[in-house]
Amino acid sequence: MVYFVGAGPGAPDLITVRGQKLVSLADVVIYAGSLVNPEILKGTREGCRLYNSAYMTLEEVTAVMAEAEREEKTTVRLHTGDPCLYGAVREQMDILDRENIPYEVCPGVSSFCGAAAALNMEYTLPSVSQSVVITRMAGRTPVPDRESIASFAAHKAVMVIFLSAGMTGKLSEELLSGGYDRDTPAAIVYKATWPEEKTVLCTVGTLEEKAREHNIRKTALIIVGDSVSQTLYERSRLYDPDFTTEYRRGKD
């Protein structure tokens, strides 16, 4: 059996209880060494075989899984955050399907949740934004034209931008061309939930300047939108004393 496990955003105690149990029982762990906190690997049992996928191809990763399956061993494929976001899991699953190797997914805490926690931020503030766009800049690997930063920026919803900390100048240009103002609030969160976590508040117009000032070029999320300022929002109707819900009758 193969388990795809989300390791969480970084802090070793932010892996789920289920994920931690699977890691502790695994015979083989293939982990994303460039991003997964090595402290999590201390929870593996004695004799567990560890493989750092940062040095492996897709074919090498799935060959290890297939070998472990032939040996009737349990494999954990340990991804950073949650496997469903930029985890390249579908291509692994397709190979496992062809090989008739069973698998399950154990979700994890994504770094976009860790980044919001670092900023004490609510993405979906009433009357400010009720939508979150999770995306990335086109770099060495492209994104579909219809999903360009500029096209998403036209909606002016809050945006969480992965894998783009090394392109803040171009990112700022794209955001501005899409419709954000230069003074739209923004934030850079470096290594959310890690001991070396760093948060930098800025604007769309100062993204590049602030990233350079704080020497942030990778392993950071960029958040853009009026929600970043956490001001000028309306009170939630859910807890308004005049608002009737399924569980509580409003005063008015």
N, C-alpha and C positions, 0 to 999 in steps of 0.2 A: 504494500500500500504506500502511496505517496501522498503526503500532506503538504499543500502550499500554505505557509503560515506567514501572517503579517507580524513582523517584529516590532512594529510601532515606530514612532518618530525618532527615537534615540535613547531616552532614559530606559534602563533595563527593567524597571518596574512598570513600564507602560506597555509591555507585551501583555496580551490577555491571559487570564488564568488557563484557558483551554490551550492557547499557544504554548505557554510555559510547560504545561503537562506534556504536550506532544514532543517538545524539544527534549524533555527529560527522559522520554521513553524511546527516542529514536536510535536506530542502529547506525544511520547515516544522516549527516546534515550537510546540505549544500547551501552555503550562505553567500549573500551579496557583500563581499568583503570590503568594498569601497564605501558602504553606507551603514551596514548593520553594526551596532555597538558590540564589540567583542566580549563585553561583560555578560551578554546574554548566553554566549557559548559556554560560560562556566557552569551553566545548568545542565550540560549534557552528561550522560552517564559514562562511566569508565569503559573504554573500549570503543566508544562511538567514533566512526570515521568522519573526519571533517574535510570538506572541499570548499575552497574559495572560488566562487564562480567569476570573480573579476578577471581571473586568468584563463577562463574556459570559454569555449564556444558552445552554442546551443547543442550541437551534436555530442560534444563531450559531456555536457550536463546530463542529457537524456541517456547517454550510454551508462553513466554511473547509476542512474535510476533503474535502468533495465537490469544491470548486473545485480543490484540489491534485490530486485524483485525475484530474480532467478534463485537467489540465495534465501528467499523468504524473509527478507529483512524489511524493516520499516524505514522509510526515507522522509525526512523533512526538508522541503525546499523553502529556505528562510529568506523572505523578501523584506526590504525596508518598508515602513509605513503599512499600507494595505496593498496586497498584491494586485488589486484591480486598477490601480493608478500607476501608469508607466512601469509596470512590472514585467512586460513581455511574457505573460503567462499563457496566453492563448496558443502561441506557437509550441510551447512545451506540452500543453494539454493535447493538441492535435497529434503529436507524436505518440504520446501515451495512449491515446485512443486507438491509433493504428496498431500499437503493440499489445492492445488489450490489457493494459496496466491500470488498475483502478486508482482513483485519486479523489481527494476532497480538499476544500478550501476552508481555512480558518482565518476569518477577517482580522484586521489589525487597526490600530489607531493611526490615521494618516497624519503626515506632517502638517497638512493645512489646519488640522484641529490643534496640533501642538503650537503652531504659529499664533493662532487666535488666543490660545491660553497664555502665551508669552506676552501678548499685548493686552490681556484682559478685555478681549474684543468680542462683540456679537456681530456676526456677519449680516444677519437678517434683522436690521432695525426697522420697526414700523415706520412707514412713510419715507424711509430713506432708501432701502433696498430689500427686496424679498427674493432675490436671486443671486446665486454665486456661480461665476464662470471659472472653471478650472481649466487652465490651458498652459501652453508654453510657446516660446518663440521658435520660429524655424531656424535651424542651425545646420549642422552637418547632416542631420536627418530632417526632411521636410515636414510640413503640416499641410493638410488640404487647403487650397486657396480660399474656400468659403469659411475657413476657421482662422483667418489671419487675426492678429492682435487688433488691427484697425477695425475690422468688421465687428468684433466683439465690443470694442470700445464705444461704438455707436450706441449701444444699449445703455451705457453708463451704469450698469449693474456693478456690484463689487467683483473684482477679478483677483484670482489667486494664480500667480504665474510661476510655474515650475521651471527648472532647468534653464534659466535665463539670466542668472546673476552676472555672467561674464559678458552680457550684451546690453547693458543698461542704457547706453547711449542710443542704440538703435531702437530699443524697447520704448524709450521715451518719445522718440520720433513717431513710432507707430501709434502710440496712445494719443498723442496730440493730433495726428492726422485723422484718427478715428472719431474725435470729438471731445475728448477730455480737455479741460483747461489746464494751464501750467500749474495753477495753484491747487489742483485736485489733491486731496490728502493721499499719501502713499506710505508704505512701510517696507523695510527690508528686515527679514528675520533670518539670522544666520544660525544654523544647527539648532533648531528648536528642540528644547527639552534636554539637550546635552549640557554638561558642565560649562562648556565654553559658549553657550548661547549668547547671542547679541541681538538686540533690537534697535533699529534706527528709524526714526520717524522723519519723513521728508515729504516732498510733493512730486507730482509727475515731472515737473520741470527740473527738479534737483536730484533725480534718481542717480544719474551718472556721477555727479559731484559727490554725493554722500557715499556711494559704493566705493569710490576711489579713496575718499577720506578715511574710511574705516577698513580699507584693504579687503573688501569682500568681492570675491570673483567666482565663487562656486558654493555649493551646499547651502543655498539660501533660497527662501521663497520671497517673492515680491507681491505685495497686496496693494491694490489700487481701488479707490472709490471713496465716496463720502462717508461710508460706514467706518472708515479708519479713524475719523475724528471722534466718533462716539458722541456726537452732539446733535441738537436740532431734530430729535426723533420724537414721535408721538408715544404716549403711554400705551402699553398693550391692552387691547380690549378684553383679553382673557381674564385679567385680574381687576378690571374696572368694576367698582361696586354697582354701577348702573347697568351692567351687561349681563344678560341672562345666558346661562350655559346649561348643558345637560345635567350638571351636578349642583347648580346654585342659581337661585332666582335673583335677578337684579332688583335694586331698590326702586328704579323708575320703570 
